[in-house]
Structure formats: C-alpha cells, structure tokens
Amino acid sequence: MRLSTPVVAVCVGLFVCHQAAAVELPQRWVSAGGALSEWVSALGGESKLVGVDTTSQHPDSLTALPSIGYQRQLSAEGLLSLRPQILIGTEEMGPPPVLSQIRRAGVQVELFSAQPDLLALQGNLHHLGKLLGAEDQATQAFQAYQQQLDQQKLRIIQAQSKQKAPGVLLLLGHAGGKPMIAGKDTAADWLLQQAGSHNLATHTGYKPFSNESLASLDPEVLVFADRALTGDAARAALFKENPILSSTRAAKDGRVLELDPTLLVGGLGPRLPEALKKLSDGFYPDVSDQ
C-alpha cells in the first residue's frame, strides 16, 4: 500500500521533531548540592556546569566555577546572571520564593531526593541520566555503586564476627564551635550504620547536645565533620571549644575520626563507598590490620 504525500510528510515531520527533541538537552547547568554535582561530573557532564553551590567541592575542578551561594539560601539574581538553562538540586534547595522566581525566568528547575537510601539514589541517577543523555552510564554507575555497598556489607559481617559494633557519635560543627549531633533519618546516621557502628544518638535530625549529655553517652569513637577547618586544626578547635569531649573513651583511646562534611549533603554521592571503607577501618582497627 502506497502512502499519500501528505501522510508521508506528516510522518517525516513527526520523526524530525522527535529527533530534535531527543538532542535538545539543556547545555548550561547550575547545580545546588554536593552529591548531585559530583554525579554530574561522574556521568560526563561537568563541561555543562556554569555554576555550583558552596557544598559542591569535589572534584576540585568544580571550585573554579562561579558560586551561587549555599543551597538553602540561593539568590535569583546571581544565579540568573549565569544564564542557565537548568537548575538541579534536592528538596533541601531554596528558599521556595527564589525557586519560583527562577522558574518564571524560564529556567528548568529539577528536584532530586536527598534521602540516604539506595532506592532514592537509583531514582536520582535515572533522572540525571535522562537529563544528561547518559542513561546507560547512569545505570552502570548505580550497578557499580550497589556492588561496592555489597562488598562493604561483607566486610562488616566479617568484622562483627570478631568485634562488637562500637558506640559512636557524629559531630557536625563549624570552626570547632558547639557541634550538632547527627541523629536518626540523616545521611550521617546512614553512613554510621553502613560503616558498622551503633549511633548512640536516638533523636531525629541534627540537634545540639549539652556537655552533660555528651559525657553520659561516652562514645567509644567520635566522628567529626567541620565545615570550616580540616585536619589537625579542626581537631584542635573541636576539643578547645568542647573540653568535655576530652573525658570520653574515644578521646582517651585516640579514636577520633574526621569526615568530609560535603559527604553529608545532597543524598548519596559517588565518594561515599570509599568513605565507608575508611570509617569501618577506624571502627574495627584490629580486624582491618589482619
């Protein structure tokens, strides 16, 4: 059966439109959220980024990009000056009136989950892969990530067959000031569990603790993440500003571990499996040395 010329023209037109839509992906990206920015880079989209927020510090090359400020306190004017086609971030991104202003300016705003679980990560990577035109890479990245976490689970099972899970507190602070303690339903709690420890904090979210509470919990291990300082300077500031910590078992036994705070922002990022391995080695030193 021969198709009429108008029908053929319509079919060709639909095909061309479909092909055009398939290649018209956003080319000027702004990302608000450390983990999301890392995934964009990992999936081959770093060259599309024209701006990132202050939590997007990995890989190092991202720090050379224009900053749009902190993910929760975005400014429409500064962001729009970068002429982005798309803004990506998690539900932590805001404030909402600024996001509305950015949408009205014609910028595509895409929200992702910040929940610390594999199902959320799978959804994030699928969504990101479609926006980048890198769906196969996203699928492969998730599969590799899942394999790394499976290997981590085996390490913890083996370690806990020889050693009891340590009681741990994770402190999130700024220049050694009064820290927030990571409780349940946080990326930090997920991290502690996956690394094989028992989080001594029973509250939900991040909350400040009194000196008395810190002393009474007496953690076997302290994990600290400072948003302003790193290394020995961060450790010294923490104990100077919070001398009660010196009386804990963790301090007396020298079991105080540092964590990069950007690992806790924007959901599960690509560096987390490596961080888990490092933490679990600190939680089970006798086992890891064998």
SEVEXDO-510717 format. One record per residue (C-alpha): residue number from 1; y, z, x. Coordinates in Angstrom, 1 decimal. Example, Ala and Ser with C-alpha at 12.3 -4.5 7.8 and 13.67 -1.06 7.14 Angstrom:
BEGIN
<n:1; v:-4.5; w:7.8; u:12.3> $
<n:2; v:-1.1; w:7.1; u:13.7> $
// end
This chain:
BEGIN
<n:1; v:0.0; w:0.0; u:0.0> $
<n:2; v:3.4; w:-1.0; u:1.4> $
<n:3; v:6.3; w:1.4; u:1.1> $
<n:4; v:9.6; w:0.2; u:-0.1> $
<n:5; v:12.5; w:0.0; u:2.3> $
<n:6; v:14.4; w:2.9; u:0.6> $
<n:7; v:11.3; w:5.1; u:0.8> $
<n:8; v:10.8; w:4.3; u:4.5> $
<n:9; v:14.4; w:5.1; u:5.1> $
<n:10; v:14.2; w:8.5; u:3.4> $
<n:11; v:11.0; w:9.3; u:5.4> $
<n:12; v:12.6; w:8.4; u:8.7> $
<n:13; v:15.7; w:10.3; u:7.8> $
<n:14; v:13.7; w:13.5; u:7.0> $
<n:15; v:11.8; w:13.1; u:10.3> $
<n:16; v:15.0; w:12.7; u:12.3> $
<n:17; v:16.6; w:15.7; u:10.5> $
<n:18; v:13.5; w:17.8; u:11.2> $
<n:19; v:13.5; w:16.8; u:14.9> $
<n:20; v:17.2; w:17.6; u:15.2> $
<n:21; v:16.8; w:21.0; u:13.6> $
<n:22; v:13.9; w:21.7; u:16.0> $
<n:23; v:16.1; w:21.2; u:19.0> $
<n:24; v:19.3; w:22.7; u:17.8> $
<n:25; v:18.6; w:26.2; u:19.0> $
<n:26; v:21.5; w:28.4; u:20.0> $
<n:27; v:22.6; w:27.9; u:23.6> $
<n:28; v:25.3; w:30.6; u:24.1> $
<n:29; v:23.7; w:34.1; u:23.7> $
<n:30; v:25.0; w:37.6; u:23.7> $
<n:31; v:22.5; w:40.4; u:23.9> $
<n:32; v:23.1; w:44.1; u:23.0> $
<n:33; v:20.1; w:46.2; u:24.1> $
<n:34; v:18.5; w:46.6; u:27.5> $
<n:35; v:14.9; w:45.7; u:26.5> $
<n:36; v:15.9; w:42.7; u:24.5> $
<n:37; v:18.0; w:41.3; u:27.3> $
<n:38; v:15.0; w:41.8; u:29.7> $
<n:39; v:12.8; w:39.9; u:27.3> $
<n:40; v:15.2; w:37.0; u:27.0> $
<n:41; v:15.1; w:36.8; u:30.8> $
<n:42; v:11.3; w:37.2; u:31.0> $
<n:43; v:10.9; w:34.3; u:28.5> $
<n:44; v:13.1; w:32.0; u:30.5> $
<n:45; v:16.3; w:32.3; u:28.5> $
<n:46; v:18.5; w:34.1; u:31.0> $
<n:47; v:20.6; w:31.0; u:31.6> $
<n:48; v:21.7; w:31.1; u:27.9> $
<n:49; v:23.2; w:34.5; u:28.2> $
<n:50; v:27.0; w:34.6; u:28.3> $
<n:51; v:27.4; w:38.4; u:27.9> $
<n:52; v:25.4; w:41.6; u:27.7> $
<n:53; v:26.0; w:45.2; u:26.8> $
<n:54; v:26.1; w:48.1; u:29.2> $
<n:55; v:22.4; w:49.0; u:28.8> $
<n:56; v:21.4; w:45.6; u:30.0> $
<n:57; v:21.0; w:46.2; u:33.7> $
<n:58; v:17.7; w:44.5; u:34.5> $
<n:59; v:17.1; w:42.2; u:36.1> $
<n:60; v:20.0; w:42.8; u:38.5> $
<n:61; v:21.5; w:39.3; u:37.8> $
<n:62; v:22.5; w:40.5; u:34.3> $
<n:63; v:25.0; w:42.9; u:35.7> $
<n:64; v:27.1; w:39.9; u:36.9> $
<n:65; v:27.6; w:38.8; u:33.3> $
<n:66; v:30.6; w:39.8; u:31.2> $
<n:67; v:30.1; w:43.1; u:29.5> $
<n:68; v:30.6; w:43.6; u:25.7> $
<n:69; v:30.5; w:47.4; u:26.0> $
<n:70; v:28.0; w:49.8; u:24.6> $
<n:71; v:25.6; w:48.5; u:22.0> $
<n:72; v:26.6; w:51.1; u:19.3> $
<n:73; v:30.4; w:50.6; u:19.9> $
<n:74; v:30.9; w:46.8; u:20.1> $
<n:75; v:34.3; w:45.2; u:19.8> $
<n:76; v:34.5; w:41.9; u:17.9> $
<n:77; v:37.5; w:40.6; u:19.9> $
<n:78; v:35.9; w:40.9; u:23.3> $
<n:79; v:32.6; w:39.6; u:22.1> $
<n:80; v:34.1; w:36.6; u:20.3> $
<n:81; v:36.1; w:35.7; u:23.3> $
<n:82; v:32.8; w:34.7; u:24.9> $
<n:83; v:32.3; w:32.0; u:22.2> $
<n:84; v:28.7; w:33.0; u:21.5> $
<n:85; v:26.5; w:31.1; u:19.0> $
<n:86; v:24.2; w:34.1; u:18.6> $
<n:87; v:24.3; w:37.9; u:19.0> $
<n:88; v:21.0; w:39.7; u:19.2> $
<n:89; v:20.4; w:43.5; u:19.1> $
<n:90; v:18.4; w:46.2; u:17.4> $
<n:91; v:19.2; w:48.3; u:14.4> $
<n:92; v:20.9; w:50.6; u:16.8> $
<n:93; v:23.7; w:47.9; u:17.3> $
<n:94; v:27.0; w:48.4; u:15.7> $
<n:95; v:29.3; w:49.6; u:14.2> $
<n:96; v:28.5; w:47.7; u:10.9> $
<n:97; v:32.1; w:46.6; u:10.2> $
<n:98; v:32.2; w:44.9; u:13.6> $
<n:99; v:28.9; w:43.1; u:12.9> $
<n:100; v:30.3; w:41.9; u:9.6> $
<n:101; v:33.4; w:40.6; u:11.4> $
<n:102; v:31.3; w:38.7; u:13.9> $
<n:103; v:29.2; w:37.1; u:11.1> $
<n:104; v:32.4; w:36.0; u:9.3> $
<n:105; v:33.5; w:34.3; u:12.5> $
<n:106; v:30.4; w:32.1; u:12.3> $
<n:107; v:28.2; w:33.8; u:14.9> $
<n:108; v:24.5; w:34.1; u:14.1> $
<n:109; v:23.5; w:37.8; u:14.2> $
<n:110; v:19.8; w:38.6; u:14.7> $
<n:111; v:18.4; w:42.1; u:14.4> $
<n:112; v:15.3; w:43.3; u:16.1> $
<n:113; v:13.3; w:46.6; u:15.8> $
<n:114; v:13.9; w:49.4; u:18.3> $
<n:115; v:10.7; w:51.2; u:17.1> $
<n:116; v:8.5; w:52.2; u:20.1> $
<n:117; v:5.2; w:50.7; u:19.0> $
<n:118; v:3.2; w:47.5; u:19.7> $
<n:119; v:3.4; w:46.1; u:16.2> $
<n:120; v:7.2; w:46.2; u:16.4> $
<n:121; v:7.1; w:44.6; u:19.9> $
<n:122; v:4.8; w:41.8; u:18.6> $
<n:123; v:7.3; w:41.1; u:15.8> $
<n:124; v:10.2; w:41.1; u:18.2> $
<n:125; v:8.6; w:38.7; u:20.7> $
<n:126; v:7.6; w:36.3; u:17.9> $
<n:127; v:11.2; w:36.3; u:16.6> $
<n:128; v:12.7; w:35.9; u:20.0> $
<n:129; v:10.2; w:33.2; u:20.9> $
<n:130; v:11.2; w:31.1; u:17.9> $
<n:131; v:15.0; w:31.5; u:18.6> $
<n:132; v:14.4; w:30.5; u:22.3> $
<n:133; v:12.0; w:27.7; u:21.6> $
<n:134; v:9.5; w:29.7; u:23.7> $
<n:135; v:6.8; w:30.7; u:21.2> $
<n:136; v:3.9; w:30.1; u:23.5> $
<n:137; v:5.5; w:32.1; u:26.3> $
<n:138; v:6.2; w:35.0; u:23.8> $
<n:139; v:2.6; w:35.0; u:22.6> $
<n:140; v:1.3; w:35.1; u:26.2> $
<n:141; v:3.8; w:37.8; u:27.1> $
<n:142; v:2.6; w:40.0; u:24.3> $
<n:143; v:-1.1; w:39.5; u:25.2> $
<n:144; v:-0.4; w:40.4; u:28.8> $
<n:145; v:1.5; w:43.5; u:27.7> $
<n:146; v:-1.3; w:44.6; u:25.5> $
<n:147; v:-3.8; w:44.2; u:28.3> $
<n:148; v:-1.6; w:46.3; u:30.6> $
<n:149; v:-1.5; w:49.1; u:28.0> $
<n:150; v:-5.2; w:48.9; u:27.5> $
<n:151; v:-5.6; w:49.4; u:31.3> $
<n:152; v:-3.2; w:52.3; u:31.1> $
<n:153; v:-5.3; w:54.0; u:28.3> $
<n:154; v:-8.4; w:53.7; u:30.5> $
<n:155; v:-6.5; w:55.4; u:33.4> $
<n:156; v:-5.5; w:58.3; u:31.2> $
<n:157; v:-9.0; w:58.7; u:29.8> $
<n:158; v:-10.4; w:58.9; u:33.3> $
<n:159; v:-7.6; w:61.3; u:34.4> $
<n:160; v:-8.0; w:63.6; u:31.5> $
<n:161; v:-11.8; w:63.9; u:32.1> $
<n:162; v:-10.9; w:65.7; u:35.3> $
<n:163; v:-7.5; w:67.3; u:34.5> $
<n:164; v:-5.8; w:68.8; u:31.4> $
<n:165; v:-2.8; w:66.9; u:30.0> $
<n:166; v:0.4; w:68.6; u:31.4> $
<n:167; v:3.1; w:70.1; u:29.1> $
<n:168; v:6.3; w:68.0; u:29.7> $
<n:169; v:9.9; w:67.9; u:28.7> $
<n:170; v:12.0; w:64.8; u:29.0> $
<n:171; v:15.7; w:65.5; u:29.6> $
<n:172; v:18.4; w:62.8; u:28.9> $
<n:173; v:21.7; w:63.6; u:30.4> $
<n:174; v:25.0; w:62.3; u:31.9> $
<n:175; v:26.1; w:63.4; u:35.4> $
<n:176; v:23.9; w:66.4; u:35.2> $
<n:177; v:25.6; w:67.8; u:32.0> $
<n:178; v:23.9; w:69.7; u:29.3> $
<n:179; v:20.8; w:67.5; u:28.6> $
<n:180; v:19.4; w:66.2; u:25.3> $
<n:181; v:15.7; w:66.9; u:24.9> $
<n:182; v:13.5; w:64.0; u:23.7> $
<n:183; v:11.5; w:64.9; u:20.6> $
<n:184; v:9.2; w:63.0; u:18.2> $
<n:185; v:9.9; w:59.5; u:17.0> $
<n:186; v:11.7; w:58.4; u:20.1> $
<n:187; v:10.9; w:55.9; u:22.8> $
<n:188; v:10.8; w:58.8; u:25.2> $
<n:189; v:8.1; w:60.5; u:23.2> $
<n:190; v:6.0; w:57.3; u:23.1> $
<n:191; v:6.4; w:57.0; u:26.8> $
<n:192; v:5.2; w:60.5; u:27.5> $
<n:193; v:2.2; w:60.1; u:25.2> $
<n:194; v:1.2; w:56.8; u:26.8> $
<n:195; v:1.5; w:58.3; u:30.2> $
<n:196; v:-0.9; w:61.0; u:29.2> $
<n:197; v:1.3; w:64.1; u:28.8> $
<n:198; v:1.9; w:66.6; u:26.0> $
<n:199; v:5.5; w:66.6; u:24.8> $
<n:200; v:6.5; w:70.3; u:24.4> $
<n:201; v:9.4; w:69.3; u:22.1> $
<n:202; v:8.5; w:69.4; u:18.4> $
<n:203; v:11.8; w:68.3; u:16.9> $
<n:204; v:12.6; w:64.8; u:15.8> $
<n:205; v:15.0; w:62.6; u:17.8> $
<n:206; v:17.2; w:63.8; u:20.7> $
<n:207; v:18.6; w:67.4; u:20.5> $
<n:208; v:20.3; w:69.8; u:22.9> $
<n:209; v:18.3; w:72.9; u:23.7> $
<n:210; v:19.6; w:76.3; u:24.6> $
<n:211; v:18.8; w:77.8; u:28.1> $
<n:212; v:16.6; w:80.3; u:26.4> $
<n:213; v:14.5; w:77.6; u:24.7> $
<n:214; v:14.1; w:75.7; u:28.0> $
<n:215; v:12.9; w:78.8; u:29.7> $
<n:216; v:10.5; w:79.8; u:27.0> $
<n:217; v:8.8; w:76.3; u:26.9> $
<n:218; v:8.3; w:76.5; u:30.7> $
<n:219; v:7.2; w:72.9; u:31.2> $
<n:220; v:4.7; w:72.0; u:33.9> $
<n:221; v:6.5; w:68.8; u:34.5> $
<n:222; v:10.2; w:67.8; u:33.9> $
<n:223; v:11.2; w:64.2; u:33.5> $
<n:224; v:14.9; w:63.5; u:33.7> $
<n:225; v:16.9; w:60.4; u:32.9> $
<n:226; v:20.6; w:60.4; u:33.9> $
<n:227; v:22.9; w:57.8; u:32.5> $
<n:228; v:25.5; w:58.1; u:35.3> $
<n:229; v:23.7; w:59.2; u:38.5> $
<n:230; v:20.4; w:58.4; u:40.3> $
<n:231; v:18.1; w:59.8; u:42.9> $
<n:232; v:18.9; w:63.0; u:44.8> $
<n:233; v:22.5; w:63.1; u:43.3> $
<n:234; v:21.1; w:63.1; u:39.8> $
<n:235; v:18.5; w:65.8; u:40.5> $
<n:236; v:21.1; w:68.0; u:42.3> $
<n:237; v:23.6; w:67.6; u:39.4> $
<n:238; v:20.9; w:68.5; u:36.8> $
<n:239; v:20.0; w:71.8; u:38.5> $
<n:240; v:23.5; w:72.7; u:39.3> $
<n:241; v:24.7; w:72.3; u:35.7> $
<n:242; v:21.5; w:73.8; u:34.3> $
<n:243; v:20.4; w:76.5; u:36.7> $
<n:244; v:17.9; w:77.9; u:34.2> $
<n:245; v:15.7; w:74.9; u:35.0> $
<n:246; v:15.0; w:76.3; u:38.4> $
<n:247; v:12.9; w:79.1; u:36.8> $
<n:248; v:10.5; w:76.6; u:35.2> $
<n:249; v:7.0; w:75.9; u:36.6> $
<n:250; v:8.0; w:72.3; u:37.0> $
<n:251; v:10.8; w:73.1; u:39.4> $
<n:252; v:8.8; w:75.8; u:41.3> $
<n:253; v:6.0; w:73.3; u:41.8> $
<n:254; v:8.2; w:70.4; u:42.7> $
<n:255; v:7.1; w:68.4; u:39.7> $
<n:256; v:10.4; w:66.9; u:38.6> $
<n:257; v:10.2; w:63.1; u:38.0> $
<n:258; v:13.1; w:60.7; u:37.5> $
<n:259; v:13.1; w:57.9; u:34.8> $
<n:260; v:15.5; w:55.0; u:34.4> $
<n:261; v:17.3; w:55.7; u:31.2> $
<n:262; v:17.6; w:51.9; u:30.4> $
<n:263; v:13.8; w:52.0; u:29.7> $
<n:264; v:14.6; w:54.0; u:26.6> $
<n:265; v:17.0; w:51.5; u:24.9> $
<n:266; v:16.2; w:48.6; u:22.6> $
<n:267; v:12.5; w:49.1; u:22.0> $
<n:268; v:9.6; w:48.4; u:24.3> $
<n:269; v:10.7; w:46.4; u:27.3> $
<n:270; v:8.8; w:44.5; u:29.9> $
<n:271; v:9.1; w:47.2; u:32.6> $
<n:272; v:7.5; w:49.9; u:30.6> $
<n:273; v:3.9; w:49.4; u:31.7> $
<n:274; v:4.9; w:49.8; u:35.3> $
<n:275; v:6.9; w:52.9; u:34.4> $
<n:276; v:3.9; w:54.4; u:32.6> $
<n:277; v:1.7; w:54.0; u:35.6> $
<n:278; v:4.3; w:55.7; u:37.8> $
<n:279; v:4.7; w:58.6; u:35.3> $
<n:280; v:1.0; w:59.1; u:34.9> $
<n:281; v:0.5; w:59.2; u:38.7> $
<n:282; v:3.0; w:62.1; u:38.6> $
<n:283; v:1.3; w:63.8; u:35.7> $
<n:284; v:-2.1; w:63.6; u:37.4> $
<n:285; v:-1.4; w:63.6; u:41.2> $
<n:286; v:-4.9; w:65.0; u:42.1> $
<n:287; v:-6.6; w:62.1; u:40.2> $
<n:288; v:-4.2; w:59.4; u:41.4> $
<n:289; v:-4.7; w:60.4; u:45.0> $
<n:290; v:-8.5; w:59.9; u:44.8> $
// end
